């Protein structure tokens, strides 16, 4: 079923079970996986309706001037998606599934709008700026770079952060980037060659801890054992400290990195069977029995 979501009338697809729905979830996006056709979202649409669970997928709203979509805007659209689902499936539990950046957006939505459960894949418990420092350092490590390069990377990313916060001039920041561009590891730093406008990364200092503290619904946290982009242990410490009113379940996915796929695959065939089993079992325990 094709639908529209939110004030921006975002294109959406609703996949329904053959019979009455036991529950439903809306899908929230990774930062570079913003269309409803992304394979992890299609996987949910194939896996869950036979288990009696409806799945709503929609396109994330477009970027403006190349800037990422603010988390608050993503949460507004997610809240609208929950409302659409409730109109379609009736009085059954309705929740959110979020991947990477979408996990932050899902948690933010549930902190201020009713969601009956959350399924979060690769959810960082630290700010986007801190996560990117961690993730880019891990990229260098995995490519064989040592401590001097890691220290230089850390300094460069902190310079870029200071500029985006308005604490450094464009000229100083551009000079630092120009000096680093020749480093063989620069493509792994995930920094632009030319500085953007100040404030271009609006959510860089988003603190998820107060958001987690506001949650009271059941939460399934899925982490790939070798996740290169999420500081898992630090994130779990934040979750357990903050989300005292939420029922937390943590799943470590063997053979998976940031996405719930084996060997970093990027297709439906590569989706982890363990992830499928964990997801189906967890939802089955929390949703009413089907007819």
N, C-alpha and C positions, 0 to 999 in steps of 0.2 A: 504494500500500500504506500503510495506517494503522498507526502504531507509537507507542510511548511511549519517552521519553528521560529517563535520569537518575533520581536518587532521588525527584525530585518528579513523575515520570511525566508529563512534558510532552507534550502532544499533538503528533504529528509525521506528516508525509507523506513517503514515500520514492518517488521517481519513478525507475524502472529502465529501462535500454535494452531493446529488443526481444530482443537476444541477450546473450551474456556481457558483463559490464562491463569496460572497459579501465581504469577508475579511478572515483573517487567523491569527492564533496565534501559537507561539511555547511555550512550557511548560518548566519552569525552576524549579529546584529541591530544596526541603527542605533538610537540612543537613543529615538527616537519612531516606530520601525517594528518593533514587538515581536511581531507575529503572523506566522504562516507564510504568510498570504495576501497580504502586502505585494507590490506589483507587481514590484519588483526580484528578489524571491525566486521568484515565479511565472515570471518571465522565464528564470531559470536552469533551472527545471524544464521549460520548453518547449525551450530552446536546446540543452542539453547531452545529454540521453538519446539523441537521434538520432545524436550523435557518439560514443556508446558510454560515456557518463559518467553515473553515477547521482547523484542530487541528494536530499539529506535536508534537509527544512525542518521546523522545530519552533517552537512558541511560546516566547518568552522567559519565564522564571519571573516571577511577579507581583511588583510593587513592594510593599514593606511600609511602611505609614504614609506613603505618598507618596514615599518615598526611592527613588533609583535603585538598580538591582540592582548590587551590588559586582562589579567586574571578576573578582575571584577566584571568585565564585559562577558568573558567566557562563562562566569557563574550566572549572570543574568540569562544568558541563552540556555544554560543547563536547567535553571529553574523553570523556564518556559517549556523545555522538553519534558520535565517531570509532569507539568500540568497537562501537556498534550497526552502523555501516556495514561494518566489517570482518567482522562475523558474517554480514552479508547478501551481500556481494559477493566475499568470499574474498581471495586473495592478490594484490591489485592496489594501485597507489598510491592512498592516501586522504588528502585534504587538507581545508583550511578556506578558505572565502570569507567575508570580513568587510567590512561597510560602516560607515564612520565609527567610532562607538564600538565596533562589532563588530570592526573591524580591530585595535584594541588587545586585545580579548578573544581574538581568534584568535592574535595573536603571543604573548600570555601563555600560552595553552594549549600552543602549539608549543614554548615554552621549557621546558616541564616534562612534556610528554606527546608521544609520537611522532605527528608529522604529516609526511607525505611532501612536501607543498607548501603554499604559502599564496598566495591571491589577495586582495589588500587594496585596497579602493576608498576614497579619501579618508582615508588613514591619517596622522594627525598624529604628528610626531616630538617634540612638546613636551607638557607636562602639560595635563590638561583645563583647569586654571585659566588657563594661558597661552594655550591655544587660544581660550578664550572671550573673553579680553581682545582677542586678534587679531580674532576673528570679529565681535564686536559693534562694534569700531572700524571694521571694513570695512563693516558695515551702515550706520553713520552716514555714512561717506564716500560710499557709493553713493546715499545719499539727500540729498546736497548739504550736509552739515554740515561746518563748518570746524574749525580747530585748537582754538579755545576750548572748543567742545563736546566734541571728542575728549579733551582734557585733563580735562574734568570727568567724562566717562564713565570714563576710566582711574582717576581717583581714587576714584570711587564703587565700581567693581568691586573695587579693592584694599581699600577699607573693608570690603566684604562678605566678601572672602576672609579678612581679619584676624579678623573676628567668627567665621567658621566654624572658624577654627583656635583659637579661644578667647582671642584677644589683645585683643578689644574687647568692651565691654558691649553687651547688647541695646539699652539705652536710647540709647546714642550711635549705634549702627548704625541704629536705627529713625528717629532724628531725621535722619540723612543721607538715608535713603530718602524720608522725608516731604518733604524739601526738593527732592528730584530728581523726584518724581512729576509735578510741574507742568511739567517740561521737555517740549517737544514730541517729543524723541527718546527719552523714557523707554521706550516700548514696544519699542524696538530694543535696549535694554540687557539684555533677558532676565534681569531680576531680579524677585523677588517684591515686592509692595507691603508685605508684612509679613514680618519676619525669621523664618526657621524656627528650629528648635532648633540649638544649636551642634553641629558635626560632621555635619550633615545631608547634606553632600556628601563622602562618605567617600573618594572617589577623586580629589579635586580636585588633589592633589599627586603623583598617580601619575607616575612617571618611566619613560617607555618605553625609554630608552637601554639600561639593563642587560638588559632583555628582548630587544631587538634583538640585543645582543651574544651572547646564548645560542642564537641560531638557527643552524641549519646546513642547512636545506632550501632549495630554490629558492623565490623570492618574486617575485611579479608585483605591482608597485605601479602603480595607475591613479589619475591625478589629472586632473580637469577643468581646462582651461587657465585658467578664471576663477574657480576655487574661492574662495568668499568666507569659508569657515570654516576652511581649513587653510593654515598658512604653509608653502607647498610647498617653497621653497628651503631654509628652515631645517630642515624635516623631512628633506629629502634629505641635507643635510649630516650630520644625526644618523645616518640610515640608513647612509651610506657610511663614517662613522667607526666605527660600532659593529658593524655586521653583516658583519664581515670573513670569517666562515665560510659565509655564505649567498650564493647566486648571485642577484643582484638584476637584475631587468628593470624599467625604468621606462617607462610609457606616458603621454603627454600627450594628453588627449582634446579634440579641437577642438570648440568649440561647447558644451562641457559646463561646468557649475559644480561643485557639491559631489557631486551624483549623476551617474551616467553617462548622462544624458539630454540631448537637445538643447533649447535654449531653456527650461531648467528645468522641462520637462514632468514630470508625475507619473503617467504611465501607460505601458503597454506599447508603445504606438505611438511614444512619444517616445524610446525607448532608442536610444542612439547606435550606428549600424552599425559605426563604427570600434571601439567598445568590444567589440562582438560578435566582430569579426574578430580583434582583439588577443587576446581571451580564448581563442577556439577555436584559433588558431594556436599560442599559448604552451602550452596544454594538449596539443595534438597532438604537439608536439616532446618532451614530457616523459612521455607515457604510452605503453605498449606498443601496437603496431599491433593493430587489431581483426581478428577472424576473418572 
